[in-house]
């Protein structure tokens, strides 16, 4: 298919690469143009000077940027996607953003006879680089059916959760769950150390039972060693938790643990851990 991809960060760069590897025609846009030039040198395709120019011949335009403001700029801006995308095309936003902005885009896109899916991803940089992302999608069924075979280029699981906004709400659930798991693992490993236990033996003992998690399998060793210079940054996690907490204030959900863990991440930021992996919650216990 003729596709465009706006946003070549640590996630978007490899995702767009998998589109090209799958045989799709890809035009890329990135705010820092040198990154787009590097991408085309590696994967082929072409780059555009604006999101509008990238979108002008596309059947599907993908977007993966930082937050609500970035999404508004790349889609609604004077040279944004909506000013260049043709009638009948489809926008798929992989940014982790609010359900509110997803609904705003859907309304504006509908007025131009353009489809829209909010499709945040989980799996981090490693998942993007290995084409193994989990994608939570909100939008119309017909748009989902059209986009899913293309998204499959970089995904291991794609789920249509419900109408527009549902993908973002599902991603909020994902981050809420991760926050609690990482805090529990941090306290467990901290307790093991204080009790004089060998953490490797403890993990060997409990990791095949009910306490097992992806975080335990993939992060316990680096947590014990105090290594956090990789992975999903604390700054981004706080952005995501902030979105979830704001949504909870609207829908009445009680997120008591999430509020607490968000404050703990603020302490990690105060320690200088803005770009540390989310597993760095353990650092504040030492």
C-alpha positions in Angstrom: 0.0 0.0 0.0 1.0 3.6 -0.3 1.8 4.7 3.3 3.3 7.6 5.1 4.8 7.6 8.6 5.2 10.8 10.7 7.5 10.5 13.7 10.8 8.6 13.6 11.7 8.3 17.3 12.9 5.2 19.0 9.5 3.5 18.2 8.5 5.1 14.9 11.9 4.6 13.2 11.9 0.7 13.3 8.1 0.5 12.8 8.3 2.5 9.6 11.2 0.2 8.6 9.1 -2.9 9.0 6.5 -1.3 6.7 9.2 -0.9 4.0 10.5 -4.4 4.6 6.9 -5.8 4.1 6.9 -4.2 0.6 4.7 -1.1 1.3 5.6 2.2 -0.3 6.7 4.5 2.6 7.1 8.3 2.7 8.5 9.5 6.1 8.4 12.8 7.9 10.3 13.7 11.0 10.6 17.1 12.7 14.4 16.7 12.6 14.9 16.1 8.9 18.3 14.5 9.2 16.6 11.5 10.9 14.3 11.1 7.9 17.3 11.2 5.6 19.0 8.5 7.6 15.8 6.4 7.5 15.6 6.6 3.7 19.2 5.7 3.3 18.6 2.6 5.4 15.2 1.5 4.1 14.6 3.3 0.8 11.3 5.1 0.3 11.3 8.9 0.4 11.1 11.7 2.9 8.9 14.8 2.9 9.4 18.3 4.3 6.0 18.4 6.0 3.4 16.0 7.3 1.0 17.3 4.6 3.5 16.5 1.9 4.1 13.0 3.3 0.4 12.3 3.4 -0.7 13.7 0.0 -0.6 10.3 -1.9 -1.0 7.9 1.0 -3.8 5.4 1.5 -2.8 5.0 5.2 -0.8 7.6 7.3 0.8 6.4 10.5 1.8 8.8 13.3 3.9 8.1 16.4 5.0 11.2 18.3 5.3 12.3 21.9 2.0 13.6 23.5 -1.3 15.4 22.8 0.4 18.6 21.7 2.7 16.8 19.3 -0.3 15.0 17.8 -2.2 18.2 17.4 0.7 19.8 15.6 1.4 16.9 13.2 -2.3 16.4 12.4 -4.0 19.7 12.7 -1.1 22.1 12.0 -1.0 24.4 9.0 1.1 21.8 7.2 -0.4 18.9 9.1 -1.6 15.6 7.9 -5.2 16.6 7.5 -4.2 19.5 5.2 -2.6 17.0 2.7 -4.3 13.6 3.1 -6.7 12.6 0.3 -10.3 11.8 0.7 -10.9 8.1 1.5 -7.5 7.6 3.2 -7.0 6.5 6.8 -5.0 7.9 9.7 -3.6 5.5 12.3 -2.1 7.2 15.4 0.3 5.1 17.5 1.1 7.8 20.0 0.2 7.2 23.6 -2.1 10.1 24.1 -5.5 11.0 25.6 -8.9 9.6 24.5 -10.0 13.2 24.1 -7.5 14.0 21.4 -8.4 10.7 19.6 -12.1 11.8 19.5 -11.1 15.3 18.3 -9.1 13.8 15.4 -11.9 11.4 14.5 -14.4 14.2 14.2 -12.1 16.4 12.1 -11.1 13.4 9.9 -14.7 12.4 9.4 -15.5 15.8 8.0 -12.8 15.2 5.3 -14.0 11.7 4.5 -10.9 10.3 6.2 -10.9 7.3 8.6 -9.1 7.4 12.0 -7.9 4.8 14.4 -6.2 5.4 17.8 -3.7 2.6 18.1 -1.2 3.0 21.0 1.4 0.2 21.3 3.1 -1.7 24.1 6.4 -3.5 24.0 8.9 -0.7 24.2 11.9 0.0 22.0 12.8 -3.7 21.9 9.3 -4.6 20.7 9.5 -2.0 18.0 12.9 -3.1 16.8 11.9 -6.8 16.7 8.5 -6.2 15.1 6.8 -7.6 18.2 4.5 -4.8 19.4 1.1 -5.3 21.0 -1.4 -2.8 19.5 -4.7 -1.7 21.1 -7.0 -0.2 18.6 -10.1 2.1 18.8 -12.2 3.0 15.8 -14.7 1.7 13.3 -14.5 -2.0 12.4 -14.2 -1.3 8.7 -11.1 0.9 9.3 -9.6 -1.7 11.6 -10.0 -4.4 9.0 -8.3 -2.2 6.4 -5.4 -1.3 8.6 -4.7 -4.5 10.6 -2.9 -6.4 7.8 -0.5 -3.5 7.4 0.0 -3.0 11.2 0.8 -6.7 11.3 4.2 -5.7 9.7 5.5 -4.7 13.2 3.0 -6.4 15.6 2.6 -9.7 17.4 -0.9 -8.9 18.6 -3.5 -6.5 17.3 -6.8 -6.1 19.1 -9.8 -4.0 18.2 -11.0 -2.8 21.6 -14.0 -0.7 20.6 -14.9 2.7 19.2 -12.5 5.7 18.8 -10.7 6.4 22.1 -10.9 2.8 23.3 -7.3 2.1 22.2 -6.0 4.9 24.4 -8.2 3.8 27.3 -6.8 0.3 27.0 -3.2 1.7 27.0 -4.1 3.5 30.2 -5.1 0.2 31.7 -1.8 -1.3 30.5 0.3 1.5 32.2 -1.8 1.3 35.4 -1.0 -2.4 35.7 2.7 -2.0 34.9 3.0 0.7 37.6 1.7 -1.6 40.3 3.8 -4.6 39.1 7.1 -2.6 39.1 6.4 -1.2 42.5 5.7 -4.6 43.9 8.8 -6.1 42.3 10.9 -3.2 43.6 9.7 -3.8 47.2 10.1 -7.5 46.9 13.7 -7.3 45.7 14.4 -4.6 48.3 13.0 -6.9 51.0 15.0 -9.9 49.8 18.2 -7.8 50.1 17.3 -6.5 53.6 16.6 -10.1 54.7 20.0 -11.3 53.5 18.6 -13.5 50.7 20.3 -14.2 47.4 18.0 -12.4 44.9 18.9 -14.9 42.1 17.8 -17.8 44.2 14.6 -16.0 45.3 13.7 -15.2 41.7 14.5 -18.8 40.6 12.1 -19.9 43.4 9.2 -17.6 42.7 9.3 -16.8 39.0 7.5 -20.0 38.0 4.6 -19.3 40.3 1.9 -16.7 40.7 4.4 -13.9 41.2 5.8 -14.3 37.7 5.6 -11.3 35.3 7.4 -9.8 32.3 9.0 -7.3 34.5 10.3 -10.0 36.8 11.7 -12.0 34.0 13.3 -9.1 32.1 14.2 -6.6 34.8 15.1 -8.2 38.1 18.8 -8.6 37.4 19.3 -5.0 36.3 17.2 -3.7 39.2 19.4 -5.6 41.7 22.5 -4.3 39.9 21.2 -0.7 39.8 21.4 -0.5 36.0 18.7 1.8 34.5 20.2 3.4 31.4 17.9 1.8 28.9 14.2 1.0 28.3 11.1 3.1 28.8 11.9 6.4 30.4 10.5 7.6 33.7 9.5 10.9 32.0 7.4 9.0 29.5 5.8 6.8 32.2 4.8 9.9 34.2 3.3 11.4 31.1 1.3 8.2 30.6 0.2 7.9 34.2 -0.8 11.6 34.1 -3.1 10.9 31.2 -4.6 7.9 33.1 -5.1 9.9 36.3 -6.8 12.7 34.4 -9.1 10.3 32.7 -9.9 8.7 36.1 -11.0 12.1 37.4 -13.5 12.2 34.6 -14.8 8.7 34.8 -14.7 8.3 38.6 -12.2 5.4 38.7 -10.2 5.1 42.0 -6.5 4.9 41.1 -5.1 5.0 44.6 -2.0 2.9 43.9 -1.4 4.6 40.6 -1.4 8.0 42.3 1.1 6.7 44.9 3.4 5.2 42.3 3.3 8.4 40.2 4.6 10.3 43.2 7.3 7.7 43.6 8.4 8.3 40.0 8.5 12.0 40.8 11.1 11.1 43.5 13.1 9.2 40.9 13.0 12.2 38.7 14.3 14.3 41.6 17.2 11.8 41.9 18.1 12.6 38.2 16.4 9.6 36.8 14.3 11.3 34.1 15.6 9.0 31.4 16.1 5.9 33.5 14.0 2.8 32.8 10.7 2.5 34.7 12.3 -0.3 36.8 14.3 2.4 38.6 11.5 2.6 41.2 13.8 0.4 43.2 16.5 3.1 43.4 14.5 5.3 45.8 14.3 2.4 48.3 18.1 2.2 48.7 
